[in-house]
Every structure is written in C-alpha cells, then in structure tokens.
Amino acid sequence: MSRPVTYGTYLGLDKILGAQEPPGLDGRPRPIAHHDEMLFLIVHQAYELWFKQVLHELTLARDLLAQDPVPEPDIMRVVMALHRVHEIQKIFVAQLGVLETMNPADFLAFRDALGNASGFQSMQFRELELLAGLKDDVRYEYEGRSFERRFEAADVERFAAIRAAPTLRDVLARWLARTPLEPGFDGTYLRAFEAYVKSQRDLHAANPQLAGAERDATLRRLDDYLAQGRAFLAGPEANVRAACLFIAAYREEPLLHWPNRLLDSLLEFEELWRLWRFRHARMVERMIGLRVGTGGSSGVDYLDKTAGNRYRIFTFILESRSFLVPRRLLPDLQDRGRYGYARA
C-alpha cells in the first residue's frame, strides 16, 4: 500500500532530522560529544543545503546566458535568479552570528572529535567557485599544493567536468561580446574619457591646497589613469570591456536596462562573497584564535588571504566602473531608436 504524502515525507524529514549523528573514529555513528556540537552540525548542514540551492540558481543563469542569441526576457530571469542568490548569501553571513553564540571553550570541548574534517573540504563550495568562473591561477595554494588533494578521486572528476564546461563568466563574456554597440563607440567614448581626465588635471593643477610635490604626484597618477583607460579599451576582451561601458553609460535606454541590472547583480554577487569570506575569517579568529585549522591549514591567515582582492571573477565589470565619465561628456547615441522600445 502506498504511503500518503505528508509534510514529513515530502520534505524527507526522517533523513534530515536524523543526520545529526557524526561518525566516530571507528566510522560508526556516535553520540553528540557536547551540547554545542548539535549547533555546529546543523549550521554547517544548513550551509550545504543553501550551497545546493545557489548551485541550482547559478546553473540556470549560466545555461540561459549560454544561448545564442539570449532572448531578452531571459536576461530578466537571470537577474531574478541572482537576486535570489543574493538573499541566500545574506543568510550565509547571518548564520555566522548563530554559530558565534557558541563559546570558544565549548567548541574546544568537541573540536578534536572532528578529526581531519574541515570546511575547506566542502565540495559544493568548490563547485560554486568553479561554476562562477574562479580561475585556478588566482587561488592561493593550500599547503603548497592544489586544494583537490583533500578530496576523493570521484570529487576531483566532478571538478574536472565543471572546468570542461563553460562557466558563468565564460558565457557572460560571450554574451557581452555580442552587444550591438554603435559603430565607432570605442573611439568616441575614448575621446570623452580623455576630455574627462583633462578636466580632472585642470582641476587638480589649480588646487591651492596641493603643494608642488603633491600636485606633481597627483598629475602623474592622472596620467597613469589615462593610460589605464586607453589600455582597457584595447587588447584581449576589448569588445567585452567596451560593452560593459556602453551598457552602464546608456543604462536608461530601455533595451539596456536589464543588461545593466545583470552587470550590477554580478558585482553584488562578488561583493557578498567577499563579505562572507571576511566575516567567516573573523568568526574563525574569534573561535580558535591563531591556532592551526582543523584540517591542518594555517587557519585565519589562509582565510584572510581568500577574502582579499585576488579572488575576483568578473573583473572586467568592476574595472569598467573606473572609466565611466559624467553624463554631460557622453557622446550622443546616433541611433537612439535602436535601444528604445520596439514599435509596431
């Protein structure tokens, strides 16, 4: 006889609520070693459930952007998926506060029972990094070797499969490269940028609060800034970078509204990851101080490194923000109707 679907059977509560039985050194389930170990287990299990949902949303976003062409309504679907991810990322940060209700001395009471287990071994977190497009060459080596050495062979194969497929960054770059820019946009925008930098040089050159050496240093920085702007619109992925500027500069045009929302959503995605990494490092610092991590890592020192500027994915979006110019300097669109509402 079939069982009726109930709240408990639909959610699989027998499995979920029975999952707080950690293995002992003999591999068999053991009793909870300390009252606070239940909290430690549930918080980390909740993270893994949320990681699963984020993977679900990012996979959808990646697959929608992989279309050629991407239907305009699907850009909105990608933004909505990313908005959901943002709200989950905020929960990631909030959950650390729950974990911090545990006294560091109480954590020490059961810490050794974790054996060699470490959050570093979260397979889904590594999958998230790879799916989003984090490159291996920007990673800090873990104990001088790849992070994969802490995973089983089957897990490493899964990582290889993700690397072999397009990442979210890959499909975004391809989509941006197809942006219908106005002919000659690169040149007209660069002239506007040069005019902007000139106005900044004039402003600082006339600044009475700057002494001679300070003024010279500021003007040199502006010269470097001009060179950086020119380089940004040249070389590899120049069309992708130009598209970032074009979309942001003319974001109020109806056709560019959702593309601009998409770029902003991806920057928020990275910002929230960095906030979580930093907040996580502070939680670990508060809980274990500067001691060695459970998996043998350098602990807080390693976590602080991953929270820095090096772990970037959508760098071309972020860098493009440096080279936006005031609206008064923007070249007028010659074919404004192309980016307006469609007319019958």
C-alpha positions in Angstrom: 0.0 0.0 0.0 1.4 3.4 -0.9 2.0 5.9 1.8 0.2 9.2 1.7 2.4 12.3 1.0 2.7 14.2 4.2 4.7 17.2 5.3 7.3 15.0 6.8 7.6 12.6 3.8 7.6 15.4 1.3 10.5 17.1 3.0 12.3 13.9 3.8 12.4 14.9 7.5 13.4 11.4 8.6 16.7 11.8 6.7 17.3 15.5 7.5 16.5 15.3 11.2 18.3 12.1 11.6 21.5 13.4 10.0 23.0 14.9 13.2 24.9 11.7 14.1 28.6 12.3 13.4 30.9 9.4 12.8 33.3 8.3 15.5 36.9 7.3 14.9 35.6 3.8 14.0 33.4 5.2 11.3 30.2 4.4 13.1 27.7 7.0 14.4 28.5 8.3 17.8 26.6 10.3 20.4 26.8 14.1 20.3 30.0 14.8 22.3 28.9 18.2 23.7 25.7 20.2 23.8 27.0 22.8 21.3 28.1 20.1 18.8 24.4 19.9 17.7 24.5 23.6 16.8 27.8 23.2 14.9 26.4 20.3 12.9 23.1 22.0 12.0 24.7 25.3 11.0 27.1 23.6 8.6 24.4 21.3 7.2 22.2 24.3 6.6 25.1 25.9 4.7 25.4 22.8 2.4 21.6 22.9 1.7 21.9 26.6 0.7 25.0 25.8 -1.4 22.9 23.3 -3.2 20.3 26.0 -4.0 22.9 28.5 -5.1 24.4 25.9 -7.5 20.9 25.3 -8.8 20.4 29.1 -9.5 23.8 29.7 -10.9 23.4 26.7 -13.3 20.2 28.2 -14.5 21.8 31.6 -15.0 24.8 30.0 -16.8 22.5 28.0 -19.1 20.3 30.9 -20.0 23.3 33.1 -20.9 24.8 30.3 -22.9 22.0 30.7 -25.5 22.9 32.5 -28.8 21.1 34.7 -29.0 19.7 35.2 -25.5 16.0 36.1 -25.6 15.5 39.5 -23.8 13.1 38.0 -21.2 15.7 35.5 -20.2 18.0 38.3 -19.1 15.3 39.2 -16.5 15.2 35.6 -15.5 19.0 35.6 -14.9 18.7 38.8 -12.8 15.9 37.2 -10.7 18.0 34.1 -10.1 20.9 36.2 -9.0 18.7 38.3 -6.7 17.6 35.0 -5.0 21.3 34.1 -4.7 22.0 37.5 -3.0 19.3 36.9 -0.4 20.8 33.5 0.3 24.3 35.0 0.6 23.0 37.4 3.2 21.8 34.3 5.2 25.3 32.9 4.9 26.6 35.9 6.8 23.7 35.9 9.3 24.3 32.2 10.2 27.8 33.1 11.4 26.1 35.1 14.2 24.2 32.0 15.3 27.5 30.0 15.4 29.1 32.7 17.5 26.6 32.0 20.3 28.9 29.1 21.0 31.7 29.8 23.5 35.2 29.1 22.1 35.9 27.0 25.1 32.8 24.9 24.4 34.0 24.4 20.8 37.3 23.1 22.1 35.3 20.5 24.1 34.4 18.6 21.0 36.8 20.1 18.3 39.1 17.1 18.4 36.1 14.8 17.6 36.0 16.4 14.1 39.2 14.6 13.3 40.6 15.9 10.0 37.3 17.3 8.9 37.4 20.9 7.7 35.1 23.4 5.9 37.9 23.5 3.3 36.6 20.1 2.2 33.2 21.5 1.2 32.8 20.0 -2.3 29.8 22.2 -3.1 31.6 25.4 -2.2 34.4 24.4 -4.5 31.9 23.7 -7.2 30.4 27.1 -6.7 33.7 28.8 -7.2 34.4 26.8 -10.4 30.9 27.3 -11.8 31.1 31.0 -11.3 34.4 31.1 -13.1 37.1 31.5 -10.4 40.4 30.7 -12.2 42.9 28.2 -10.7 45.8 30.6 -11.3 44.4 33.1 -8.8 44.0 30.7 -6.0 46.3 30.5 -3.0 47.9 27.1 -2.8 46.8 25.1 0.2 49.9 23.7 1.9 51.8 24.4 -1.3 49.5 22.2 -3.4 46.1 22.2 -5.1 43.0 22.2 -2.9 42.0 19.0 -4.8 44.4 16.8 -2.8 41.9 17.0 0.1 39.1 15.4 -2.0 38.3 11.9 -3.2 39.0 10.9 -6.8 35.3 11.0 -7.7 35.1 14.6 -6.4 38.1 15.6 -8.5 36.4 14.2 -11.6 33.4 16.4 -10.8 35.6 19.4 -10.6 37.2 18.5 -13.9 33.7 18.2 -15.5 32.8 21.7 -14.3 36.1 23.1 -15.7 35.5 21.4 -19.0 32.1 23.2 -19.4 31.5 26.9 -19.9 31.4 28.9 -16.6 29.1 31.8 -15.8 32.0 34.1 -16.5 32.6 32.5 -19.9 29.0 32.8 -21.1 28.7 36.3 -19.8 31.8 37.4 -21.7 30.5 35.8 -24.9 27.1 37.5 -24.4 28.7 40.9 -23.8 30.9 40.4 -26.9 27.7 40.3 -29.0 26.4 43.6 -27.6 25.2 45.7 -30.5 27.4 48.8 -29.9 27.0 51.9 -32.0 29.6 51.9 -34.8 32.8 53.7 -33.6 31.7 53.7 -30.0 35.2 52.8 -28.8 36.7 55.9 -30.4 34.0 58.3 -29.4 34.0 57.1 -25.8 37.7 57.2 -25.5 37.7 60.9 -26.6 35.1 61.6 -23.9 37.2 59.8 -21.4 40.3 61.8 -22.4 38.3 65.0 -22.0 37.2 63.9 -18.6 40.8 63.2 -17.5 41.9 66.6 -18.9 39.2 68.3 -16.8 40.5 66.4 -13.7 44.1 67.5 -14.5 43.0 71.1 -14.8 41.0 70.9 -11.5 43.9 69.5 -9.5 46.5 71.7 -11.2 44.6 74.7 -9.9 44.0 73.2 -6.4 45.6 75.7 -4.0 45.7 73.0 -1.3 48.1 70.9 -3.2 51.8 71.7 -2.7 54.2 71.4 -5.6 55.3 67.8 -5.0 51.8 66.7 -4.1 50.4 68.3 -7.2 53.0 66.7 -9.4 52.3 63.3 -7.9 48.5 63.8 -8.4 49.0 64.7 -12.1 51.2 61.7 -12.6 48.5 59.5 -11.2 46.0 61.1 -13.6 48.4 60.4 -16.5 48.6 56.8 -15.4 44.8 56.7 -15.1 44.6 57.9 -18.7 46.9 55.2 -19.9 44.9 52.6 -18.0 41.7 53.8 -19.7 43.2 53.5 -23.1 44.6 50.0 -22.3 41.1 49.0 -21.0 39.6 49.6 -24.4 42.4 47.7 -26.2 43.8 44.2 -26.2 42.1 40.9 -25.2 38.4 41.1 -24.4 38.3 44.8 -25.6 34.9 44.2 -27.0 33.7 42.8 -23.7 35.0 45.7 -21.8 33.6 48.2 -24.3 30.2 46.5 -23.8 30.4 47.0 -20.0 31.0 50.7 -20.5 28.3 51.1 -23.2 25.6 49.3 -21.1 26.5 51.3 -17.9 26.8 54.6 -19.7 23.4 54.3 -21.5 21.7 52.2 -18.9 18.5 54.3 -19.0 17.8 53.2 -22.6 15.0 50.6 -22.4 17.0 47.9 -24.3 19.9 48.3 -21.9 18.0 48.4 -18.6 18.1 44.7 -17.9 21.6 44.2 -19.2 22.7 46.9 -16.7 20.8 45.2 -13.9 22.6 42.0 -14.8 26.0 43.5 -14.5 25.1 45.1 -11.2 23.8 41.8 -9.9 27.1 40.1 -10.7 29.0 42.7 -8.9 26.7 42.3 -5.9 27.3 38.5 -6.1 31.0 39.0 -5.8 30.7 41.7 -3.1 28.6 39.4 -0.9 31.0 36.5 -1.4 33.8 38.8 -0.2 31.8 40.0 2.7 31.1 36.4 3.7 34.7 35.4 3.4 35.8 38.3 5.6 33.1 37.7 8.1 33.9 33.9 8.2 37.5 34.7 8.9 36.5 36.9 11.8 34.3 34.2 13.2 37.1 31.7 13.0 39.5 34.1 14.5 37.2 34.7 17.4 36.6 31.0 17.9 40.1 29.5 17.6 42.4 32.5 17.6 45.6 32.0 15.6 45.9 28.2 16.1 46.1 25.6 13.3 42.9 24.9 11.4 41.1 21.5 11.9 42.3 20.3 8.5 45.9 21.3 9.2 45.7 24.7 7.4 47.1 28.0 8.7 43.6 28.8 9.8 42.7 32.5 9.9 45.8 33.5 7.9 44.6 31.4 4.9 41.0 32.6 5.2 42.1 36.3 5.3 44.1 35.8 2.0 41.0 34.4 0.2 39.0 37.4 1.4 41.4 39.9 -0.4 41.4 41.3 -3.9 42.9 38.3 -5.5 39.8 36.1 -5.6 38.0 38.0 -8.4 35.8 36.6 -11.2 34.0 39.4 -13.1 37.0 41.7 -13.1 36.0 43.4 -16.4 32.8 44.7 -14.9 34.5 46.0 -11.8 37.3 47.7 -13.8 34.8 49.3 -16.2 33.4 51.3 -13.3 36.8 53.1 -13.0 36.4 54.5 -16.5 32.8 55.8 -16.5 32.5 59.5 -17.3 29.9 62.1 -16.3 26.8 62.0 -18.4 27.4 65.6 -19.7 30.5 64.2 -21.5 28.9 61.1 -23.1 28.6 61.1 -26.8 25.0 61.2 -28.0 23.6 58.0 -29.4 23.3 58.4 -33.2 20.6 55.6 -33.4 18.7 56.1 -30.2 15.7 54.3 -31.5 17.7 51.1 -31.7 17.9 51.0 -28.0 14.4 52.2 -27.2 11.1 50.4 -27.0 10.1 48.3 -30.0 7.4 49.9 -32.2 4.9 48.1 -34.4 
